[in-house]
Amino acid sequence: MNLSSSRLSAQRTLLSITVVGGFFVLLSYYVLLPRTLPNQRIEPLWFGINGALRTFYYTSIVCSGIVFLGALYWVYHNINHRNARSYIASYTLLLLSAMTWTVALWWWGRSPSPVAVWGVFTALIGTTIGSLWVLYNVCLNNAPVWVVLCLVYFAFHVLVLDNIGWFYAFYVAKDAIAPSTTSVGGVVIDNKY
């Protein structure tokens, strides 16, 4: 395989992973988040993050999406046979972890337990590692300053806002918000742990 065909293959793989992975991340948010807490709106999943801080989160989510796509554009045009595996692995970890977070949070809403909380925490750790790994890759491959800054902001959002801020709010408020019982096959189970 020559270099141009291996680059094209790497570009296709990266594009497939990010488009398909991104679609399933957004789909998991759309399908699972509203169903996390039975008979409740999605509002409690903010775990007390309100007002100006919530507005900041929303703004940062939009900005993070924009900078993520901007950096991805550069990566797509600069991926090659030497860096393809690392880029593909880092984006895969990031997207799988984001999807796993939604599934773990949904699981916690259905059956609050320390294992479900650990699942939420582990998924968030995966998103942090994935975002820092993507940032490391672009630094290693001499990306322009604007790409590095985009991914520094993205990593800030993931690490500080999602993983530290939101997880702290979740951990502090989870017992007050979690359903106290679950019905499994008609049998009511007490969820307090």
C-alpha positions as CSV (number, residue, x, y, z in Angstrom):
1,M,0.0,0.0,0.0
2,N,1.5,3.4,-1.0
3,L,1.5,6.4,1.3
4,S,-1.4,8.2,-0.3
5,S,-3.6,5.2,-0.1
6,S,-2.7,4.6,3.5
7,R,-3.4,8.2,4.3
8,L,-6.8,8.0,2.6
9,S,-7.5,4.8,4.5
10,A,-6.6,6.6,7.8
11,Q,-8.8,9.6,6.9
12,R,-11.8,7.3,6.1
13,T,-11.3,5.4,9.3
14,L,-11.1,8.6,11.4
15,L,-14.1,10.1,9.7
16,S,-16.1,6.9,10.1
17,I,-15.2,6.7,13.8
18,T,-16.0,10.3,14.5
19,V,-19.2,10.4,12.5
20,V,-20.6,7.1,13.6
21,G,-19.3,7.5,17.2
22,G,-20.6,11.1,17.4
23,F,-24.0,10.0,16.1
24,F,-24.3,7.3,18.8
25,V,-23.1,9.6,21.5
26,L,-25.8,12.1,20.6
27,L,-28.4,9.3,20.1
28,S,-27.5,8.0,23.6
29,Y,-28.0,11.5,25.0
30,Y,-31.4,11.8,23.2
31,V,-32.7,8.4,24.1
32,L,-31.2,7.6,27.5
33,L,-30.9,10.9,29.4
34,P,-34.7,11.6,29.4
35,R,-35.3,8.1,30.6
36,T,-32.7,8.1,33.4
37,L,-35.0,9.1,36.2
38,P,-38.4,7.4,35.8
39,N,-41.4,9.9,35.7
40,Q,-39.1,12.9,36.0
41,R,-37.8,15.5,33.6
42,I,-34.2,15.8,32.7
43,E,-33.7,18.8,35.1
44,P,-32.6,16.7,38.1
45,L,-29.7,15.4,36.1
46,W,-28.0,18.8,36.6
47,F,-27.8,17.9,40.3
48,G,-28.1,21.4,41.5
49,I,-26.1,23.2,38.9
50,N,-28.3,26.2,38.2
51,G,-28.5,29.9,37.2
52,A,-25.4,31.5,35.8
53,L,-23.3,28.4,36.2
54,R,-25.7,26.3,34.2
55,T,-25.6,29.0,31.5
56,F,-21.9,28.8,31.5
57,Y,-22.1,25.0,31.1
58,Y,-24.4,25.4,28.1
59,T,-22.2,28.0,26.5
60,S,-19.1,25.8,27.1
61,I,-20.9,22.8,25.7
62,V,-21.6,24.7,22.4
63,C,-18.0,26.1,22.3
64,S,-16.5,22.7,23.0
65,G,-18.5,21.2,20.1
66,I,-17.2,23.9,17.8
67,V,-13.6,23.7,18.8
68,F,-13.8,19.9,18.7
69,L,-15.0,20.0,15.1
70,G,-12.4,22.6,14.2
71,A,-9.5,20.5,15.6
72,L,-11.0,17.4,13.9
73,Y,-10.9,19.2,10.6
74,W,-7.1,19.8,11.0
75,V,-6.5,16.2,12.2
76,Y,-8.4,14.8,9.3
77,H,-6.2,16.8,6.8
78,N,-3.0,15.9,8.6
79,I,-3.4,12.3,9.6
80,N,-0.9,9.9,8.0
81,H,0.4,6.4,8.3
82,R,2.7,7.3,11.2
83,N,0.1,8.9,13.5
84,A,-3.1,7.2,12.4
85,R,-3.3,4.5,15.1
86,S,-2.8,7.0,17.9
87,Y,-5.4,9.4,16.6
88,I,-7.9,6.7,15.9
89,A,-7.4,5.1,19.3
90,S,-7.7,8.4,21.1
91,Y,-10.9,9.5,19.3
92,T,-12.4,6.0,19.8
93,L,-11.7,6.1,23.6
94,L,-13.2,9.6,23.9
95,L,-16.4,8.7,22.0
96,L,-16.9,5.3,23.6
97,S,-16.4,6.8,27.0
98,A,-18.9,9.6,26.3
99,M,-21.4,7.0,25.2
100,T,-20.6,4.8,28.2
101,W,-21.2,7.8,30.6
102,T,-24.8,8.0,29.3
103,V,-25.4,4.3,29.7
104,A,-23.9,4.3,33.2
105,L,-26.0,7.3,34.3
106,W,-29.1,5.7,32.9
107,W,-28.2,2.5,34.8
108,W,-27.7,4.5,38.0
109,G,-31.2,6.0,37.4
110,R,-32.7,2.6,37.1
111,S,-30.8,0.9,39.9
112,P,-28.8,3.3,42.1
113,S,-25.8,1.4,43.5
114,P,-22.1,2.0,44.2
115,V,-21.4,-0.1,41.0
116,A,-23.5,2.3,38.9
117,V,-21.8,5.3,40.5
118,W,-18.4,3.7,39.7
119,G,-19.5,3.2,36.1
120,V,-20.3,6.9,35.8
121,F,-17.0,7.8,37.3
122,T,-15.0,5.4,35.1
123,A,-16.7,6.7,31.9
124,L,-15.8,10.2,32.9
125,I,-12.2,9.2,33.5
126,G,-12.2,7.7,30.0
127,T,-13.4,11.0,28.5
128,T,-10.6,12.8,30.2
129,I,-8.0,10.4,29.0
130,G,-9.4,10.5,25.5
131,S,-9.5,14.3,25.3
132,L,-5.9,14.6,26.8
133,W,-4.7,11.9,24.4
134,V,-6.1,13.8,21.4
135,L,-4.4,16.9,22.7
136,Y,-1.1,15.1,23.1
137,N,-1.4,13.7,19.6
138,V,-1.8,17.1,18.0
139,C,1.1,18.5,20.1
140,L,3.3,15.6,19.0
141,N,2.4,16.2,15.4
142,N,3.3,19.9,15.4
143,A,-0.2,21.2,15.1
144,P,-0.7,25.0,14.7
145,V,-1.4,27.0,17.8
146,W,-5.1,27.4,17.0
147,V,-5.6,23.6,17.0
148,V,-3.7,23.2,20.3
149,L,-5.8,26.0,21.8
150,C,-9.0,24.4,20.6
151,L,-8.1,21.1,22.2
152,V,-6.9,22.7,25.4
153,Y,-10.3,24.3,25.7
154,F,-12.0,21.1,24.9
155,A,-9.9,19.2,27.5
156,F,-10.7,22.0,30.0
157,H,-14.4,21.5,29.5
158,V,-14.2,17.7,29.8
159,L,-11.9,17.6,32.8
160,V,-13.0,20.6,34.8
161,L,-16.7,21.1,34.0
162,D,-17.8,17.6,33.1
163,N,-15.6,15.4,35.2
164,I,-14.8,17.5,38.3
165,G,-17.7,20.0,38.4
166,W,-20.6,17.8,37.2
167,F,-19.4,14.6,38.9
168,Y,-19.0,16.5,42.3
169,A,-22.6,17.8,42.0
170,F,-23.7,14.3,41.0
171,Y,-21.9,12.6,43.9
172,V,-23.2,15.1,46.5
173,A,-26.8,15.0,45.3
174,K,-27.2,11.5,44.0
175,D,-28.8,10.0,47.0
176,A,-31.5,12.7,47.3
177,I,-32.4,12.4,43.6
178,A,-32.2,8.7,43.0
179,P,-35.4,6.7,43.0
180,S,-35.7,4.9,46.4
181,T,-37.1,1.7,44.8
182,T,-37.0,-0.2,41.6
183,S,-39.6,-2.6,40.3
184,V,-38.0,-5.7,38.7
185,G,-40.5,-8.3,37.4
186,G,-43.2,-7.0,39.8
187,V,-40.9,-7.2,42.8
188,V,-40.0,-3.9,44.5
189,I,-36.4,-3.6,45.5
190,D,-35.1,-1.0,47.9
191,N,-32.3,1.0,46.2
192,K,-30.7,2.7,49.3
193,Y,-27.1,1.6,49.6
